[in-house]
């Protein structure tokens, strides 16, 4: 009964074009509530108890409508007000500096090196231990622990992606098969596509983190070096560029243009950061959330 209810809820949300992350949240909340209420009604007629619970909680159509309405309200409340200058080309170009999502992407790119190292270490260590101990009885709890960590990483990374990149991600963990023997639950975990896409994401995050961190630090260093070059030349009265044995000085008339060039380069960099943030957010959602039409066997 619960499984049928959840499938109907998922279908109603999918038909309405709900975000995959919202569907995961709604299914998690519904299953948790229904199972807790059914457990509290133990000893009663199961079908009658379930019908009473659905009357108080709502039909799949009613619950789907409530979630969609609440999601729309949250999205509208969090939407940044449109800037009057945003309609002009110049306003759109410099408006990136006032966009909070730009700075979220900036901090995500800096943080990605640390998360990439952590994810890669967890993935490699977990796979190595699980494979090497698979022939021993202790291999089963080690594998279960590793699979649980993978799902925890998926949830934590999702919160980082939503908080910093502004992409809607699940706010509830994935529902885990709650019935059946331990072997059946392991099979369910192993057959879930998102287990393997999350593991792949953890491995790929290291080279991506290195690229993001190196790129942002190098680009910022170049931009600030260009801005600082005229001031360094004025203070120390020394050339700021050398070729073989010759040094090159910036002409006094060109100094404001050099500073302006460095400032404009920072704006262009922020545009690149925002674009990369959007692309990474879409990639993370594809790998960590998955297909809303996917059937889940419990």
Secondary structure, DSSP 8 states (H G I E B T S, - for coil): -HHHHHHHHHHHHHHTT--HHHHHHHHHHHHHHHHHHHHHTTTS-HHHHHHHHHHHH--HHHHHHHHHHHHHHHHHHHS----GGGGSHHHHHHHGGG-HHHHHHHHHHHHHHHHHHHHHHHHHHHHHHHHHTTTSTHHHHHHHHHHHHHHHHHHHHHHHIIIII-----SS------SS-HHHHHHHHHH-HHHHHHHHHHHHHHHHHHHHHHHHHHHHHHHHHHHHHHHHHHHH---SEEETTEEE---GGGHHHHHHHHHHHHHHHHHHHHHHHHHHHHHHHHHHT--TT-----
